[in-house]
Amino acid sequence: MVEFAGLSQALQQGDSAKVVELVRRALEEKIKPMKIVNKGLLHAMDIIGDSFEREEIFLPELIVSAQAMKAGMDILRPILSETGGKPKAKIVMGTVQGDMHDIGKNLVGMILQGAGFEVIDLGTDINSEKFIQALRENDAPLLGLSALLTTTMMEMKTVINDLRKECMRERVKVIIGGAPTSQEFADEIGADGHAPDAISAKDKINELLES
C-alpha cells in the first residue's frame, strides 16, 4: 500500500519517476485523487517551501521538486476534472512586453498548478491587450505579471492602467514578481501584491483570494 510519507519524500528529493510511480499506484489502490494531492504532493511542497525560506535548500532543488510535483499533477489533473474537482481559481500569467525571461514565472506556474489553481500561462513578451483578452476569455480573477529587467518593469503599470480603462480593475487581483520588483514598487503602480519568490507567490495569491 502506498504510504504518503514515501510520496512526500520522493517529491522532496525531486524524483519525478518515483512520484509518477507512487501516484499511479495510489490510484490503482482506489485512493481518492484529492487525498493524493493533499496528503502527498501539497504536504511535500509545504515542507520544501519552509526549507527554501530557511535557506536550507536553494533554487535548483526547488525547481526539480516543482517539476516532480508537476509530473504527479499531470496524471491527477484529468481525473480530478472527470470527478468534478474544481480548480481553486483561475490565474492568467505572463512576462510583460519586451521581456523574454520565464524561469521564475514557470516555477510559480508549476507550484500554483500543484496547489489547485488553473494556470493560463501566456508566455513571454506579452502586451497589455493580450493579458486583458485572456482575463476576459477565461473569466479569471487573478493576474500574475513577471519582469526581470528594470527596463520592462513599467510595463506592469501599463497593464494595470489598461485594466482600469477597461473597468476590470475591481474584479481582477494583480500580483507582480521578478528580480527588480518589490512591495514598494507594487504599491507605486497599484498592484495588489508582490512576491519575491515562487513559494511566497502561492501564499500571497491565497491571501488575495481571501481578501
N, C-alpha and C positions, 0 to 999 in steps of 0.2 A: 504494500500500500504506500502511496506517495505521502511523504512527510513534508509539510510546508517548510519546515526548517531547512530541509535539503534543497528545495526550490529557491528559497531565500538566499541560501549560501551560494548556489550556482550563479544567481544573478549578481550577488555582491562581487563574485570573482570574475564577472564578465564572460562567463562560459555560455555563449549563445546556444551551442549544440545541446548542452545538458539541460538548459532551460526549456528548449523545444521538446526534448525527450520527456521531461517531467511533466510539462503541461499536457502533452498528448496522453501520457499515462494516466494523469489525473482525470482527464475527460473520459478515458476508457473505463475508469473506476466509477463513473457517474457522479463525480464531484461537480457541484454547480459552478459554472464559469465565473460568476461574480465572487464566489468564495476563493477561487484560484487567484483572481486579481487581488482581492483584499488581503488574504492571508499569506499569499506568496509574493506576488510582484510588488504591490504597493508597500507592504511591510519592509521588503528589502530596500526599496528606494528611500524610505524614511530613514533607515539606518545609514545608507550611503550619503543622504543629504546631511545628516548630523556629522558624519565623518568628514565630509567636504568642508562644512562650516568650521569644524575644529582644526582644519588643515592637516588631518591625518591621511587623507588621500587628496589627489590633485586632478586637474582637468583630464589627463589621459585615462585615468581609472574611471572617472565619471562618465566619459564618453563610451568606453567599452561596456560599462554596466547599462547605460541607457540603450545601447544597441542590443544588448541581451534582452532587456525588457521589451523593446520593440519587436524582437523576434517572437517572444511569447505572446504579445498582444496581437500580432498578425494572425496567429492561429485562433485566438479567442474572439477577436472583434466580429467576424462574420456570424459566429454562434450567438454572441450577445445580441446582435441585430435580429436574428431569427427568433430569439426567445423574448423579444420585446424590451431588451435592455436599452434604455435611452442614454445618450451622452449627457454628461453633466451640463454642458453648454457648448455652443459653437464659438470658435475664435478664428478670425482672419488674421494671418500673419504675413510679414514680408519685410525685406530690406528695402529701404527707401531709394528713390530715384537717384542715380549717379553712383550707387554703392553696390559692389558685387560680392561683398563678404557674406558668408552664410553659415559658418561653423557653429557659432553661438546660437543663431536662430534655429538651426536644425536640431541642436541639442534640446533647446526649450520645447520644440515641437514634439520630439520623441517622449520627453518626460510628461508633457501635458496629455498626449495620447494615452500613455500608461496610466495617468491619473483619471481617465474617463472623459476627457474632452474630445470633441470633434474638431480637428485642426484643418483649416483650409489654408495651406501654405502656398502663397503666390510666387515665392522665389525671391530673386534679387532684382534691383534696379526697377522698382515698382513706383509708378507715379500715383498721384492723389486720385485721379479718375478711376484707376483700376481698383484701388482699395475700396472706394465708395461703391463701385459696381458690385464687388464681391460681397460687401456687407449687405447690400440690398438683396442680391440674388439668394443669399444664404440666410437672411434674416438673423444675422449674428449680432449678439450684444457686446462682443469683445473684439478689440483690435490691438494687435501687438506690432509695434514698429521697432525695427532694428537699424542701427547705423554704427559703423566702425571708423568713420572718417569725420574729422571736425568740419570738413568742407560740405558734408552732406547732412549734418545734424539739423540744420534749419529746415530741411525738407519735412521733418516731423511737424514743425509748426504749420507749414503749408497744408499738410493733410488735416490737421485739427481745425484750422481756419476754414477749410473747404467743407468739413463736416458741419460746421456752424452754418455756413451759407446754404447747405442743403437741408437744414433743420433736422439733422440727425445726431447732433452732439449730445442731446439729453438722453438718448436711448443707447448710446454706444460708450462703453468704458474703454479708455485708451491707456495702455501700458507701454513704456518705452524701455529700451535696453541697448547696450553696446558700450565699448570701452570709453568713449569720450563723454558719455551721458552721466547724469547724476540726478538726485532727487531735486536739487535746486533748479536744474535745467528743466525737469519735468514741470515744476511749479511755474517756471517762467513762461513756458509755451502752453500751459493749460492742460497738460496730460493728467490723468487720474492717478498714475503711479509710476514708479521706476523700480527696476530690478537689476542689481549688479551682476547676477549670475543666474544660471538655469534653475537651481533649486529654489532660490528666493522668488523667481518668477512664478512658479507654481503656487507658492504660498500667497504671494501678493494678488494673483488672479482670483484665488479662492476668497480672499478678503474683499476684493472689489465686487464679487458676485453677491456677497452678503450685505454690502453697504447700500 
